Amino acid sequence: MTIVDAHHHIWRQADLPWLQGPMVPRIFGPYEPIRRDYPIEEFLADIAGSGIEKCVYVQTNWAKTGAVSEVEWVQSVADRHGWPHAVVGYADLLDDNVADALKRQALYPLMRGIRMQLHWHDNEMYRFAPAPDLMNDRRFRKNLRLVASQGWSFDLQVFTSQMADAAKLAADNPDIIFVLQHAGMLEDLSPQGRAVWRDGMKRLAGEQNIVSKLSGLGTFIHRNDAAHIGDVVLQTVELFGAGRCLFGSNFPIEKLWTSYADLVTAHRAAIASLPAPDQQAILSGTATRVYRL
């Protein structure tokens, strides 16, 4: 079956503040091997033989002032190489003047969505957003309507403690497709943590405009674990349905502990028991629909 990678990155180190200067702690652990350029040529070499036919680039935290430049650069890469096939850019939806940036991003034909990372955690190592409830902010809500006016999706990145607010956000914006990042970012693998995650995922799955990206599943365990991937993937598919799930590699982050081929093998194994149409939806169909590939 053909595969669409709905979440990958390419980057130039010079554009990324977190890859410059002192090592900044990240939730995926030490990252010395990827503190460098990760160009499209390397990504294409990584995916060779894996059955990947298309891919979606997701923003990589350039400086906030570079939100338009990031899209411009990725579009230029695609114009030269034919990859990637869609772009999810960044926008600061707390900025009262964000409308101009969104209009400028819309000039690039590959633009399909926005990701503003909202995840907040009691553990400072896992924290990205400055507060847990930014999605309830009046400015955020107002500017999210500008994203809707472009016909774009919103890549939703939250932890379990934020899932109730995330479900309400989706309910209040039924015309936006929300793409849940990394299957809800399960980080507490205790029985209680798993139960809280499943309850939150069930709440999110109740909103029909939320789809779940099956990506980044090595983030908190720092390995490519087939059993862990199988558990998270099958529970997520059970809740959302295959037509609302999509595969993403999160490369080159996952390259810290695995090869692309091994990652794809683990995900294929996770869904091997599902009917062929469901497998195809997860591997390409849902991403093709959501990102209009």
Secondary structure, DSSP 8 states (H G I E B T S, - for coil): --EEEEEE--B-GGG-GGGSSS----TT---GGGSS-B-HHHHHHHHTTTTEEEEEEE-----GGGHHHHHHHHHHHHHHHS--SEEEE---TT-TTHHHHHHHHTTSTTEEEEE------SSGGG--SSSTTGGG-HHHHHHHHHHHHTT-EEEE---GGGHHHHHHHHHH-TTS-EEEGGGG-----SHHHHHHHHHHHHHHHTSTTEEEEE--TTTTT-S--HHHHHHHHHHHHHHH-GGGEEE---BTGGGGT--HHHHHHHHHHHTTTS-HHHHHIIIIIHHHHHTT-
